[in-house]
Amino acid sequence: MQKIIIQELKSPGCQICARFEDFWKNKIAGQFPNAELKTIDVTTPEGQELAQKYMIFASPGLIINGELFSTGGYDEDKFIDKLKKLSE
């Protein structure tokens, strides 16, 4: 089973980021033991570098295995579908 690395680029006080983290913790993490979430604050040097590299202008920015998945929000069904495909 392929390891999945999800990077969440978040900004301080971001409500959508908080909803995503809740969604991850309560609905996703247990279903995909091969997936790991790394949360990165956009105000850090690493966060700034990722924002520039992937042209992320809105939080959260979600990067899955080095590929930009979404910015400024996320679709739960599409996110789950993406993880299922990567887990096959």
A tleap script that builds the chain and sets N, CA, C and O, in Angstrom:
source leaprc.protein.ff14SB
mol = sequence {
  NMET GLN LYS ILE ILE ILE GLN GLU LEU LYS
  SER PRO GLY CYS GLN ILE CYS ALA ARG PHE
  GLU ASP PHE TRP LYS ASN LYS ILE ALA GLY
  GLN PHE PRO ASN ALA GLU LEU LYS THR ILE
  ASP VAL THR THR PRO GLU GLY GLN GLU LEU
  ALA GLN LYS TYR MET ILE PHE ALA SER PRO
  GLY LEU ILE ILE ASN GLY GLU LEU PHE SER
  THR GLY GLY TYR ASP GLU ASP LYS PHE ILE
  ASP LYS LEU LYS LYS LEU SER CGLU
}
set mol.1.N position { 0.842 -1.188 0.000 }
set mol.1.CA position { 0.000 0.000 0.000 }
set mol.1.C position { 0.887 1.251 0.000 }
set mol.1.O position { 1.812 1.377 0.802 }
set mol.2.N position { 0.587 2.141 -0.894 }
set mol.2.CA position { 1.401 3.351 -1.058 }
set mol.2.C position { 1.230 4.297 0.129 }
set mol.2.O position { 0.124 4.501 0.629 }
set mol.3.N position { 2.344 4.865 0.562 }
set mol.3.CA position { 2.317 5.885 1.616 }
set mol.3.C position { 1.810 7.185 0.994 }
set mol.3.O position { 2.226 7.565 -0.101 }
set mol.4.N position { 0.916 7.853 1.696 }
set mol.4.CA position { 0.352 9.108 1.215 }
set mol.4.C position { 0.754 10.214 2.185 }
set mol.4.O position { 0.493 10.130 3.386 }
set mol.5.N position { 1.386 11.240 1.652 }
set mol.5.CA position { 1.774 12.393 2.465 }
set mol.5.C position { 0.884 13.563 2.068 }
set mol.5.O position { 0.870 13.991 0.914 }
set mol.6.N position { 0.147 14.066 3.039 }
set mol.6.CA position { -0.725 15.218 2.828 }
set mol.6.C position { -0.116 16.386 3.588 }
set mol.6.O position { 0.104 16.305 4.796 }
set mol.7.N position { 0.151 17.465 2.876 }
set mol.7.CA position { 0.654 18.672 3.512 }
set mol.7.C position { -0.482 19.691 3.514 }
set mol.7.O position { -1.061 20.001 2.473 }
set mol.8.N position { -0.784 20.199 4.697 }
set mol.8.CA position { -1.807 21.238 4.822 }
set mol.8.C position { -1.092 22.541 5.133 }
set mol.8.O position { -0.467 22.683 6.184 }
set mol.9.N position { -1.188 23.480 4.225 }
set mol.9.CA position { -0.606 24.808 4.431 }
set mol.9.C position { -1.714 25.668 5.030 }
set mol.9.O position { -2.703 25.979 4.367 }
set mol.10.N position { -1.532 26.050 6.304 }
set mol.10.CA position { -2.595 26.777 6.989 }
set mol.10.C position { -2.122 28.136 7.470 }
set mol.10.O position { -0.926 28.381 7.624 }
set mol.11.N position { -3.081 29.007 7.703 }
set mol.11.CA position { -2.756 30.320 8.231 }
set mol.11.C position { -3.412 30.481 9.598 }
set mol.11.O position { -4.435 29.851 9.869 }
set mol.12.N position { -2.838 31.314 10.460 }
set mol.12.CA position { -3.394 31.515 11.799 }
set mol.12.C position { -4.839 32.010 11.732 }
set mol.12.O position { -5.162 32.913 10.959 }
set mol.13.N position { -5.701 31.411 12.550 }
set mol.13.CA position { -7.096 31.833 12.620 }
set mol.13.C position { -7.983 31.351 11.484 }
set mol.13.O position { -9.140 31.762 11.391 }
set mol.14.N position { -7.474 30.501 10.631 }
set mol.14.CA position { -8.230 30.013 9.469 }
set mol.14.C position { -9.298 29.004 9.910 }
set mol.14.O position { -8.977 27.924 10.406 }
set mol.15.N position { -10.569 29.371 9.723 }
set mol.15.CA position { -11.680 28.502 10.123 }
set mol.15.C position { -11.807 27.277 9.218 }
set mol.15.O position { -12.139 26.189 9.691 }
set mol.16.N position { -11.548 27.446 7.930 }
set mol.16.CA position { -11.629 26.298 7.007 }
set mol.16.C position { -10.527 25.297 7.351 }
set mol.16.O position { -10.734 24.087 7.259 }
set mol.17.N position { -9.360 25.801 7.746 }
set mol.17.CA position { -8.257 24.925 8.161 }
set mol.17.C position { -8.671 24.093 9.375 }
set mol.17.O position { -8.423 22.889 9.434 }
set mol.18.N position { -9.309 24.759 10.344 }
set mol.18.CA position { -9.760 24.061 11.553 }
set mol.18.C position { -10.795 22.993 11.200 }
set mol.18.O position { -10.772 21.898 11.763 }
set mol.19.N position { -11.701 23.304 10.273 }
set mol.19.CA position { -12.704 22.319 9.835 }
set mol.19.C position { -12.041 21.137 9.142 }
set mol.19.O position { -12.429 19.987 9.348 }
set mol.20.N position { -11.029 21.431 8.312 }
set mol.20.CA position { -10.322 20.343 7.634 }
set mol.20.C position { -9.634 19.435 8.650 }
set mol.20.O position { -9.704 18.212 8.535 }
set mol.21.N position { -8.973 20.025 9.640 }
set mol.21.CA position { -8.259 19.224 10.644 }
set mol.21.C position { -9.242 18.361 11.448 }
set mol.21.O position { -8.927 17.223 11.795 }
set mol.22.N position { -10.419 18.896 11.742 }
set mol.22.CA position { -11.458 18.140 12.445 }
set mol.22.C position { -11.944 16.990 11.560 }
set mol.22.O position { -12.088 15.860 12.025 }
set mol.23.N position { -12.195 17.285 10.288 }
set mol.23.CA position { -12.601 16.281 9.300 }
set mol.23.C position { -11.544 15.178 9.221 }
set mol.23.O position { -11.875 13.993 9.218 }
set mol.24.N position { -10.287 15.572 9.159 }
set mol.24.CA position { -9.181 14.604 9.092 }
set mol.24.C position { -9.176 13.714 10.324 }
set mol.24.O position { -9.161 12.488 10.215 }
set mol.25.N position { -9.189 14.333 11.489 }
set mol.25.CA position { -9.051 13.603 12.750 }
set mol.25.C position { -10.250 12.683 12.999 }
set mol.25.O position { -10.074 11.546 13.436 }
set mol.26.N position { -11.453 13.159 12.727 }
set mol.26.CA position { -12.653 12.409 13.085 }
set mol.26.C position { -13.212 11.503 11.997 }
set mol.26.O position { -13.966 10.578 12.298 }
set mol.27.N position { -12.859 11.749 10.742 }
set mol.27.CA position { -13.455 10.945 9.664 }
set mol.27.C position { -12.450 10.211 8.789 }
set mol.27.O position { -12.786 9.176 8.215 }
set mol.28.N position { -11.243 10.709 8.673 }
set mol.28.CA position { -10.329 10.189 7.659 }
set mol.28.C position { -9.164 9.371 8.210 }
set mol.28.O position { -8.882 8.279 7.717 }
set mol.29.N position { -8.497 9.889 9.215 }
set mol.29.CA position { -7.247 9.288 9.688 }
set mol.29.C position { -7.369 7.780 9.930 }
set mol.29.O position { -6.475 7.024 9.548 }
set mol.30.N position { -8.455 7.335 10.554 }
set mol.30.CA position { -8.636 5.914 10.841 }
set mol.30.C position { -8.882 5.075 9.598 }
set mol.30.O position { -8.543 3.891 9.579 }
set mol.31.N position { -9.462 5.660 8.565 }
set mol.31.CA position { -9.769 4.923 7.329 }
set mol.31.C position { -8.538 4.698 6.456 }
set mol.31.O position { -8.476 3.740 5.685 }
set mol.32.N position { -7.570 5.587 6.586 }
set mol.32.CA position { -6.381 5.532 5.719 }
set mol.32.C position { -5.105 5.521 6.561 }
set mol.32.O position { -4.435 6.545 6.690 }
set mol.33.N position { -4.770 4.352 7.136 }
set mol.33.CA position { -3.572 4.286 7.975 }
set mol.33.C position { -2.279 4.557 7.198 }
set mol.33.O position { -1.237 4.827 7.794 }
set mol.34.N position { -2.354 4.485 5.868 }
set mol.34.CA position { -1.189 4.748 5.029 }
set mol.34.C position { -1.009 6.242 4.750 }
set mol.34.O position { -0.046 6.639 4.094 }
set mol.35.N position { -1.934 7.071 5.247 }
set mol.35.CA position { -1.876 8.516 4.994 }
set mol.35.C position { -1.389 9.256 6.241 }
set mol.35.O position { -1.761 8.931 7.369 }
set mol.36.N position { -0.557 10.246 6.002 }
set mol.36.CA position { -0.007 11.053 7.086 }
set mol.36.C position { -0.261 12.525 6.766 }
set mol.36.O position { 0.005 12.987 5.656 }
set mol.37.N position { -0.779 13.252 7.756 }
set mol.37.CA position { -1.028 14.682 7.594 }
set mol.37.C position { 0.088 15.475 8.249 }
set mol.37.O position { 0.411 15.270 9.419 }
set mol.38.N position { 0.671 16.379 7.480 }
set mol.38.CA position { 1.677 17.305 7.997 }
set mol.38.C position { 1.098 18.713 7.878 }
set mol.38.O position { 0.800 19.183 6.781 }
set mol.39.N position { 0.946 19.373 9.016 }
set mol.39.CA position { 0.399 20.724 9.029 }
set mol.39.C position { 1.551 21.717 9.066 }
set mol.39.O position { 2.434 21.630 9.919 }
set mol.40.N position { 1.530 22.660 8.133 }
set mol.40.CA position { 2.613 23.648 8.015 }
set mol.40.C position { 2.003 25.041 8.054 }
set mol.40.O position { 1.096 25.351 7.281 }
set mol.41.N position { 2.497 25.868 8.942 }
set mol.41.CA position { 2.012 27.239 9.065 }
set mol.41.C position { 2.619 28.075 7.942 }
set mol.41.O position { 3.828 28.047 7.714 }
set mol.42.N position { 1.760 28.821 7.243 }
set mol.42.CA position { 2.204 29.621 6.101 }
set mol.42.C position { 3.165 30.740 6.518 }
set mol.42.O position { 3.887 31.277 5.678 }
set mol.43.N position { 3.179 31.092 7.805 }
set mol.43.CA position { 4.056 32.178 8.256 }
set mol.43.C position { 5.491 31.711 8.502 }
set mol.43.O position { 6.363 32.534 8.783 }
set mol.44.N position { 5.751 30.404 8.401 }
set mol.44.CA position { 7.107 29.881 8.594 }
set mol.44.C position { 7.858 29.908 7.258 }
set mol.44.O position { 7.236 29.986 6.199 }
set mol.45.N position { 9.192 29.843 7.308 }
set mol.45.CA position { 9.951 29.788 6.044 }
set mol.45.C position { 9.526 28.614 5.155 }
set mol.45.O position { 9.414 28.769 3.939 }
set mol.46.N position { 9.291 27.454 5.749 }
set mol.46.CA position { 8.842 26.289 4.971 }
set mol.46.C position { 7.478 26.574 4.340 }
set mol.46.O position { 7.246 26.233 3.180 }
set mol.47.N position { 6.580 27.196 5.097 }
set mol.47.CA position { 5.261 27.534 4.589 }
set mol.47.C position { 5.330 28.532 3.449 }
set mol.47.O position { 4.612 28.394 2.459 }
set mol.48.N position { 6.181 29.531 3.575 }
set mol.48.CA position { 6.354 30.527 2.518 }
set mol.48.C position { 6.874 29.879 1.238 }
set mol.48.O position { 6.432 30.206 0.137 }
set mol.49.N position { 7.815 28.962 1.401 }
set mol.49.CA position { 8.398 28.268 0.248 }
set mol.49.C position { 7.330 27.441 -0.483 }
set mol.49.O position { 7.262 27.458 -1.712 }
set mol.50.N position { 6.500 26.719 0.277 }
set mol.50.CA position { 5.441 25.913 -0.336 }
set mol.50.C position { 4.396 26.795 -1.014 }
set mol.50.O position { 3.919 26.472 -2.102 }
set mol.51.N position { 4.041 27.907 -0.371 }
set mol.51.CA position { 3.047 28.818 -0.953 }
set mol.51.C position { 3.529 29.341 -2.300 }
set mol.51.O position { 2.747 29.448 -3.245 }
set mol.52.N position { 4.809 29.665 -2.386 }
set mol.52.CA position { 5.369 30.157 -3.646 }
set mol.52.C position { 5.454 29.040 -4.686 }
set mol.52.O position { 5.081 29.233 -5.843 }
set mol.53.N position { 5.938 27.892 -4.277 }
set mol.53.CA position { 6.125 26.775 -5.207 }
set mol.53.C position { 4.809 26.343 -5.856 }
set mol.53.O position { 4.756 26.085 -7.058 }
set mol.54.N position { 3.741 26.269 -5.040 }
set mol.54.CA position { 2.459 25.769 -5.537 }
set mol.54.C position { 1.458 26.885 -5.837 }
set mol.54.O position { 0.304 26.608 -6.164 }
set mol.55.N position { 1.894 28.152 -5.728 }
set mol.55.CA position { 1.036 29.310 -6.007 }
set mol.55.C position { -0.241 29.266 -5.149 }
set mol.55.O position { -1.350 29.430 -5.658 }
set mol.56.N position { -0.065 29.047 -3.859 }
set mol.56.CA position { -1.182 28.983 -2.921 }
set mol.56.C position { -1.421 30.382 -2.361 }
set mol.56.O position { -0.545 30.960 -1.719 }
set mol.57.N position { -2.612 30.918 -2.609 }
set mol.57.CA position { -2.951 32.263 -2.152 }
set mol.57.C position { -4.065 32.259 -1.110 }
set mol.57.O position { -4.384 33.308 -0.551 }
set mol.58.N position { -4.664 31.098 -0.838 }
set mol.58.CA position { -5.745 30.999 0.142 }
set mol.58.C position { -5.574 29.718 0.950 }
set mol.58.O position { -5.137 28.693 0.426 }
set mol.59.N position { -5.920 29.790 2.215 }
set mol.59.CA position { -5.784 28.636 3.117 }
set mol.59.C position { -7.111 27.895 3.231 }
set mol.59.O position { -8.174 28.507 3.124 }
set mol.60.N position { -7.057 26.586 3.446 }
set mol.60.CA position { -5.849 25.783 3.456 }
set mol.60.C position { -5.416 25.417 2.036 }
set mol.60.O position { -6.230 25.292 1.121 }
set mol.61.N position { -4.130 25.254 1.897 }
set mol.61.CA position { -3.590 24.691 0.667 }
set mol.61.C position { -3.302 23.232 0.954 }
set mol.61.O position { -2.576 22.928 1.901 }
set mol.62.N position { -3.847 22.322 0.168 }
set mol.62.CA position { -3.637 20.892 0.392 }
set mol.62.C position { -2.799 20.315 -0.736 }
set mol.62.O position { -3.141 20.425 -1.913 }
set mol.63.N position { -1.707 19.704 -0.347 }
set mol.63.CA position { -0.775 19.088 -1.288 }
set mol.63.C position { -0.734 17.600 -0.953 }
set mol.63.O position { -0.447 17.219 0.182 }
set mol.64.N position { -1.018 16.773 -1.936 }
set mol.64.CA position { -1.016 15.323 -1.722 }
set mol.64.C position { 0.090 14.710 -2.573 }
set mol.64.O position { 0.070 14.794 -3.801 }
set mol.65.N position { 1.050 14.094 -1.897 }
set mol.65.CA position { 2.197 13.470 -2.568 }
set mol.65.C position { 2.850 14.413 -3.582 }
set mol.65.O position { 3.165 14.019 -4.705 }
set mol.66.N position { 3.044 15.652 -3.167 }
set mol.66.CA position { 3.756 16.609 -4.004 }
set mol.66.C position { 2.919 17.249 -5.102 }
set mol.66.O position { 3.459 17.978 -5.935 }
set mol.67.N position { 1.606 16.994 -5.123 }
set mol.67.CA position { 0.721 17.551 -6.146 }
set mol.67.C position { -0.343 18.412 -5.465 }
set mol.67.O position { -0.988 17.969 -4.515 }
set mol.68.N position { -0.524 19.636 -5.948 }
set mol.68.CA position { -1.524 20.519 -5.374 }
set mol.68.C position { -2.912 19.915 -5.565 }
set mol.68.O position { -3.307 19.599 -6.687 }
set mol.69.N position { -3.648 19.756 -4.470 }
set mol.69.CA position { -5.010 19.211 -4.532 }
set mol.69.C position { -6.040 20.336 -4.510 }
set mol.69.O position { -6.971 20.338 -5.316 }
set mol.70.N position { -5.883 21.291 -3.598 }
set mol.70.CA position { -6.847 22.383 -3.511 }
set mol.70.C position { -6.282 23.558 -2.719 }
set mol.70.O position { -5.328 23.410 -1.955 }
set mol.71.N position { -6.886 24.723 -2.915 }
set mol.71.CA position { -6.540 25.901 -2.121 }
set mol.71.C position { -7.826 26.617 -1.731 }
set mol.71.O position { -8.792 26.652 -2.493 }
set mol.72.N position { -7.818 27.187 -0.530 }
set mol.72.CA position { -8.947 27.980 -0.071 }
set mol.72.C position { -10.171 27.184 0.326 }
set mol.72.O position { -11.224 27.762 0.594 }
set mol.73.N position { -10.055 25.897 0.367 }
set mol.73.CA position { -11.169 25.033 0.727 }
set mol.73.C position { -10.901 23.633 0.200 }
set mol.73.O position { -9.839 23.357 -0.358 }
set mol.74.N position { -11.867 22.765 0.384 }
set mol.74.CA position { -11.694 21.381 -0.073 }
set mol.74.C position { -13.066 20.746 -0.212 }
set mol.74.O position { -14.026 21.172 0.431 }
set mol.75.N position { -13.153 19.743 -1.040 }
set mol.75.CA position { -14.379 18.978 -1.231 }
set mol.75.C position { -14.147 17.622 -0.557 }
set mol.75.O position { -13.275 16.859 -0.974 }
set mol.76.N position { -14.932 17.326 0.487 }
set mol.76.CA position { -14.714 16.097 1.255 }
set mol.76.C position { -14.768 14.851 0.373 }
set mol.76.O position { -13.917 13.970 0.497 }
set mol.77.N position { -15.753 14.772 -0.510 }
set mol.77.CA position { -15.901 13.581 -1.362 }
set mol.77.C position { -14.723 13.419 -2.315 }
set mol.77.O position { -14.207 12.314 -2.485 }
set mol.78.N position { -14.294 14.517 -2.937 }
set mol.78.CA position { -13.152 14.446 -3.854 }
set mol.78.C position { -11.875 14.080 -3.100 }
set mol.78.O position { -11.036 13.340 -3.614 }
set mol.79.N position { -11.731 14.598 -1.882 }
set mol.79.CA position { -10.568 14.297 -1.058 }
set mol.79.C position { -10.527 12.802 -0.739 }
set mol.79.O position { -9.486 12.161 -0.880 }
set mol.80.N position { -11.663 12.254 -0.310 }
set mol.80.CA position { -11.735 10.824 0.020 }
set mol.80.C position { -11.482 9.979 -1.233 }
set mol.80.O position { -10.762 8.982 -1.171 }
set mol.81.N position { -12.069 10.372 -2.367 }
set mol.81.CA position { -11.839 9.643 -3.618 }
set mol.81.C position { -10.363 9.616 -3.985 }
set mol.81.O position { -9.837 8.586 -4.408 }
set mol.82.N position { -9.702 10.753 -3.819 }
set mol.82.CA position { -8.268 10.843 -4.129 }
set mol.82.C position { -7.475 9.885 -3.247 }
set mol.82.O position { -6.593 9.179 -3.736 }
set mol.83.N position { -7.781 9.856 -1.957 }
set mol.83.CA position { -7.070 8.946 -1.046 }
set mol.83.C position { -7.350 7.492 -1.377 }
set mol.83.O position { -6.456 6.650 -1.288 }
set mol.84.N position { -8.592 7.188 -1.760 }
set mol.84.CA position { -8.935 5.800 -2.145 }
set mol.84.C position { -8.137 5.375 -3.365 }
set mol.84.O position { -7.603 4.266 -3.404 }
set mol.85.N position { -8.052 6.254 -4.367 }
set mol.85.CA position { -7.302 5.925 -5.589 }
set mol.85.C position { -5.826 5.704 -5.283 }
set mol.85.O position { -5.203 4.787 -5.818 }
set mol.86.N position { -5.271 6.552 -4.416 }
set mol.86.CA position { -3.856 6.413 -4.078 }
set mol.86.C position { -3.594 5.185 -3.197 }
set mol.86.O position { -2.461 4.713 -3.110 }
set mol.87.N position { -4.630 4.676 -2.554 }
set mol.87.CA position { -4.474 3.522 -1.655 }
set mol.87.C position { -4.649 2.189 -2.367 }
set mol.87.O position { -4.395 1.137 -1.780 }
set mol.88.N position { -5.079 2.219 -3.622 }
set mol.88.CA position { -5.316 0.961 -4.358 }
set mol.88.C position { -4.024 0.232 -4.653 }
set mol.88.O position { -4.043 -0.838 -5.261 }
savepdb mol mol.pdb
quit
